Structure formats: C-alpha cells, structure tokens
Amino acid sequence: MVKRMWLSLCLGFTLFAASSAAAKVSGREVEYRSGTTVLKGYVAEDTALKGKRPAVLVVHEWWGLNDYARKRARMLAKLGYVAFAVDMYGDGKTARHPETAAKFASEAMKNNAVGEARFNAALDFIKQQPLVDPTRIAAIGYCFGGGVVLHMARQGADLKGVVSFHGSLATDSPAKAGAVKAKVLVFNGEADKMTTPEQVAAFKKEMTAAGVSFRYVGYPGVMHSFTNPDADAYAKKFNLPLAYNKKADLDSWAQMKKFLREIFAK
C-alpha cells in the first residue's frame, strides 16, 4: 500500500514546501497519561495545510520539556509535519540546575520499562490526532532525548526513523538483528566529553551487526549540546563542557530535513 501511494506522497511534500511561506503554525499544550502518571506535552502543526501528514516526536534534553523543545516542534511544524514535544518526566517538570536534571533523567530511565511506557504513551497519543497519518511517524531527540529515541529504535518501536542530536550512544539493551524498524541518523561532536571514541565505535559495530540502516555524523572540534544556543550560558553558569556551534547546528538540521523527506516518501 505504501508503494502505491508513493507518487501522492511526493506530491504532498511538494505542496508542503510550496505552502511554507504561508504557514500558520499553532501550538497547544496537551495532557496524556502513562499508567497513573500525567504527562504534559506540546503539539505544533500548520493549520494552513489540509489533510493527514507525517508526525515527528521531539524528546527533550535532560532539562525537560522547556521552550527549546517547543521551538524545535514549531520548526518541524513549519516543514509540514505535526510535531509533538513529549514529556518524559511527568507533569511537565523542568530543571534549572544540573543536579535536578540528572535526578529527573535518572528517575525516568532507571527502569527501562518506565521510560518505554512514557514514550509509547506519546506515540499512541499522536497517532490518534486527526491530522496525523499513523503509518508515518518519526522521532528526534536532543542529549537525554537522543539516547531515548535510540533506545526506542533498538526496542523495535513502530517508527519510520529516529534522529539523535548529541545523544548518548551507550546501551545495556543492544539492538538485535532484524528487530529495528526505524532508520537511524546520529549527530555527535567529536569533542563531546560525554561520548567517548570507544562508545562511537561500539555503536557503529552494534548497528552494523544488527543490520540497521544507519548513518553516523561526527563534527570535528564540536562539543556537547551543539544545537542549543543556550549551551554557552549553561556552560558558564554551571561549569559544564557544553558549547553551541552554529555551523553544526544548521548542518545537522538540514541533513535531518532530507532524512525525514526520504523516510516518509517510502
């Protein structure tokens, strides 16, 4: 069925591009649940477009679902997608200090089942939205969120693709041959002190052994959190090894846009 729709999908994306100048992006706060936990996310969409379209989940940095994650969701909406900035911490919690952020991230992923359930709750929620084509969904993540989307891809989540920006590559649940449905795109800085060359090598070996369609992009001299303009302020305030890099930010976003077009056209 997907192959039969290929031409219409290509036409749809042509219309998305043509209408970008007249985009009317709106954002709304939403509530959904994972078990008894109330989650508070943010949906962004272009109301000037008609008909169902692909959706992209946005998984936040370890700071939580803040304005940065919402901004990325709106940027995706301008490209013609329904974007859903998800809440992995519950109740929309955000952190203003690294110690709090580390605590929230640890609580969310200390038990893989908890993190997986929260991600899947977001996936189920967005599939039910009237403007979403539930057969065409991807996920992107930043820092903590990059690790989350890679973990979900390893677990065989029903996604067309995942994109990790300066996310953790290490795992205690490596991908198994034939289990990964999503295509994988990873961007990391080669000067990222939170990711070692050994972890990069292990990740590539793992993906290759599992038969995953993946691509890894390393930026020479680029540090952790290179996509976030607030990284320099965080680095100064908390003495963290972070740095924004405009060139890497723009390049990774451009490559992501091409990746999304490709995975949703098939």
C-alpha positions in Angstrom: 0.0 0.0 0.0 2.9 2.4 0.9 4.5 1.8 -2.6 1.2 2.5 -4.3 0.9 5.8 -2.6 4.5 6.9 -3.4 3.5 9.4 -6.1 0.8 11.0 -4.0 3.2 11.4 -1.1 5.8 13.1 -3.2 3.1 15.5 -4.4 2.0 16.1 -0.8 5.6 17.1 0.2 5.8 19.4 -2.9 2.6 21.2 -1.6 4.2 21.3 1.9 7.2 23.1 0.5 5.1 25.4 -1.6 3.0 26.5 1.3 5.8 27.1 3.8 5.7 30.8 3.2 2.1 30.9 4.2 2.5 28.6 7.2 0.1 29.2 10.1 1.8 27.3 12.9 -0.2 26.9 16.1 0.9 25.2 19.3 -1.1 23.8 22.1 -0.4 22.2 25.5 -1.9 18.8 25.9 -2.2 16.2 28.7 -2.0 12.4 28.3 -1.1 9.5 30.6 1.2 6.6 31.1 -0.5 4.5 33.6 -1.3 6.8 36.5 1.4 9.4 35.5 0.1 12.6 34.0 2.3 13.8 31.1 2.1 17.3 29.7 3.3 17.7 26.1 3.1 20.3 23.3 1.7 19.8 19.8 2.6 22.1 17.0 1.0 22.0 13.5 0.5 24.1 10.4 -3.3 24.8 10.3 -2.9 26.2 6.7 -2.3 22.7 5.4 -5.1 20.3 4.7 -5.2 16.5 5.2 -3.3 14.0 7.1 0.5 14.3 7.3 3.5 12.6 9.0 4.3 13.3 12.6 7.6 13.8 14.5 8.0 13.3 18.2 10.6 15.6 19.9 12.2 14.3 23.0 13.7 16.9 25.2 17.2 17.4 26.7 17.7 16.5 30.3 16.4 19.9 31.3 12.9 18.7 30.5 10.2 19.9 28.1 11.2 23.5 28.0 11.0 26.3 25.4 13.8 24.8 23.4 11.9 21.6 22.8 8.8 23.6 21.9 10.8 25.7 19.5 12.0 22.6 17.7 8.5 21.4 17.5 7.3 24.6 15.8 10.2 24.4 13.4 9.1 21.0 12.4 5.5 22.2 12.0 6.7 24.8 9.6 8.1 22.0 7.5 4.6 20.5 7.2 4.7 17.9 10.0 2.6 17.5 13.1 5.3 17.8 15.8 4.8 16.6 19.4 7.3 17.7 22.1 6.8 14.9 24.6 7.1 14.8 28.4 9.4 12.1 29.7 9.5 13.4 33.3 5.8 13.7 34.1 3.7 16.7 35.0 5.8 18.8 32.6 8.6 19.1 35.1 11.7 21.0 34.0 15.1 21.5 35.7 17.1 24.7 36.2 20.2 23.0 37.8 22.2 20.0 36.5 21.7 18.1 39.7 17.9 18.3 39.3 18.2 17.5 35.7 20.3 14.4 36.4 17.8 13.3 39.1 14.8 13.7 36.7 16.6 11.8 33.9 17.7 9.0 36.2 14.1 8.6 37.6 12.7 8.5 34.1 15.1 5.8 32.8 16.2 3.9 35.9 13.7 1.3 34.8 13.6 0.9 31.1 10.0 -0.1 31.3 9.0 3.2 32.7 10.8 5.3 30.0 9.5 3.0 27.3 5.9 3.3 28.6 6.1 7.1 28.6 7.5 7.2 25.1 4.9 4.8 23.8 2.1 6.8 25.5 3.3 9.8 23.4 3.4 7.6 20.3 -0.1 6.4 20.9 -1.4 9.9 21.6 0.0 11.4 18.4 -1.3 8.5 16.3 -4.8 9.4 17.4 -4.6 13.1 16.3 -6.9 13.9 13.3 -4.2 15.4 11.2 -1.7 12.6 11.7 -1.0 9.7 9.3 -0.3 7.0 11.9 1.8 5.0 9.5 4.3 7.8 9.1 5.9 8.8 12.4 9.5 9.5 13.3 11.2 10.7 16.5 14.1 13.1 17.1 15.9 13.7 20.4 18.4 16.0 22.0 21.0 15.0 24.6 18.9 12.8 27.0 16.3 12.7 24.3 18.8 11.4 21.7 19.5 8.5 24.0 15.8 7.9 24.4 15.0 7.7 20.7 17.9 5.4 20.1 16.8 3.2 22.9 13.3 3.0 21.4 14.7 2.2 18.0 16.7 -0.6 19.5 13.5 -2.0 21.1 11.7 -2.1 17.7 9.4 0.9 18.1 7.0 1.4 15.3 8.8 4.4 13.8 10.0 5.2 10.2 13.2 6.8 11.6 14.9 8.4 14.5 17.4 11.2 14.7 19.7 11.7 17.7 21.5 15.1 18.3 24.4 14.8 20.8 22.6 11.9 22.5 24.1 9.0 24.5 25.2 6.0 22.4 25.9 3.6 25.2 23.3 1.0 26.0 22.5 -2.1 28.2 19.9 -3.2 25.6 21.8 -3.5 22.3 19.8 -3.9 19.0 19.1 -7.4 17.9 19.3 -8.5 14.3 16.1 -7.8 12.4 14.4 -6.1 15.4 15.0 -2.4 14.4 12.3 -1.0 12.2 13.5 2.6 12.1 16.2 4.1 10.0 18.8 5.8 12.3 20.6 9.1 11.9 23.1 10.2 14.6 24.9 13.6 15.0 27.6 14.0 17.6 30.5 16.3 18.2 33.9 14.7 18.2 35.0 16.9 21.1 32.0 15.8 23.2 33.4 14.8 26.5 30.2 12.9 27.3 30.7 10.4 24.5 34.0 8.5 24.1 35.5 7.3 20.8 35.1 3.8 22.2 31.3 4.3 22.5 31.1 5.6 19.0 33.0 2.5 17.7 30.8 0.2 19.7 27.6 1.9 18.4 28.7 1.5 14.8 29.6 -2.1 15.4 26.2 -2.8 17.1 24.2 -1.2 14.3 26.1 -3.0 11.6 25.8 -6.4 13.4 22.0 -5.8 13.8 21.6 -4.9 10.2 20.3 -1.4 10.9 20.1 1.2 8.2 22.1 3.9 10.0 24.4 6.9 9.4 26.7 8.5 11.9 27.9 12.1 11.5 30.8 13.3 13.7 31.7 17.0 13.8 35.4 17.7 14.4 36.1 20.0 17.3 32.4 20.3 18.2 31.3 19.8 21.8 28.2 18.5 23.6 24.8 20.3 23.2 26.0 22.0 19.9 22.4 22.5 18.7 21.2 24.6 21.6 22.1 28.4 21.6 21.7 28.3 25.4 24.6 25.9 25.8 27.2 28.6 26.3 25.2 30.1 29.1 24.7 26.7 30.8 28.5 26.1 30.4 29.4 29.3 32.0 26.9 29.1 34.8 27.5 25.5 35.8 31.0 24.9 34.5 29.8 22.2 32.1 31.6 21.0 28.9 29.0 22.4 26.6 29.2 24.8 23.6 26.8 25.9 20.9 28.1 25.5 17.3 26.0 27.3 14.7 27.6 25.6 11.7 27.0 22.1 13.1 23.5 23.1 14.3 22.5 24.3 10.8 24.1 21.4 9.0 22.6 18.7 11.2 19.1 20.3 10.9 19.5 20.4 7.1 20.5 16.8 7.0 17.6 15.8 9.3 15.2 17.5 6.9 16.4 15.5 4.0 16.3 12.3 6.1 12.7 12.9 7.0 11.7 13.6 3.4 13.3 10.3 2.4 11.8 8.1 5.1 8.3 9.5 4.7 8.3 9.2 0.9 8.7 5.4 1.0 
